[in-house]
Amino acid sequence: MNNVMNYKGYSARVEYDDDDGIFFGQVAGLRDGIGFHADTVEDLRTAFHEAVDDYLETCAKAGKEPDREYSGKVMFRINPELHARIAKNAEMAGMSINQWGERVLNQATT
C-alpha cells in the first residue's frame, strides 16, 4: 500500500484513523504545517489538491516562498561500526565521508 500522494511537485503522507473513520494527511517540505482530511480516498485527493492550491495562492499573495529552506547540514548519530564502514567505503571511493554520503543519499532518493 502506498501512503503518499503527489500533486504539483508536493508530497503528502496519508494515514487512516480507524477511531474517527477518516483519512488524513500532512504536506511535506513546506514552511507551514498544512494538513487535510476526508472520509473517502477520492475526497482525500480533492482535499489534498485544494490544500496545496490554497496554500500556494496564499503564499503568492503574501510574497512568501512556500517551500521550507534547508541549510545543507544533516546531523545524525549512528553506531560506531556503521561509521567505520562508511569511512572505509568513502576512502576506497577516493571521497570524503560528506561527498560519499551525499552520493549515496542522492541515489537513495531518486
Residue pairs with C-beta under 8 A, 6 or more apart in sequence:
3 13
3 14
3 15
4 11
4 12
4 13
4 14
5 11
5 12
5 14
5 25
5 44
5 45
5 48
6 12
7 48
7 49
7 52
8 52
8 53
8 56
10 27
10 28
10 29
10 30
10 52
11 27
11 28
11 29
12 25
12 26
12 27
12 28
12 36
12 48
13 25
13 26
13 28
14 23
14 24
14 25
14 44
14 48
15 23
15 24
15 25
16 22
16 23
16 24
17 23
17 24
21 39
22 37
22 38
22 39
23 37
23 38
23 39
23 40
23 41
23 44
24 35
24 36
24 37
24 44
25 35
25 36
25 37
25 44
25 47
25 48
26 33
26 34
26 35
27 34
27 35
27 36
27 48
27 51
27 52
27 55
29 67
29 68
30 55
30 66
30 67
30 68
31 64
31 65
31 66
31 67
31 68
32 55
34 51
34 52
34 55
35 51
36 44
36 47
36 48
36 50
36 51
37 44
37 47
38 44
38 46
38 47
55 66
56 66
59 65
59 66
78 86
86 97
86 100
86 101
87 97
89 100
90 96
90 97
90 99
90 100
90 101
93 100
93 103
95 103
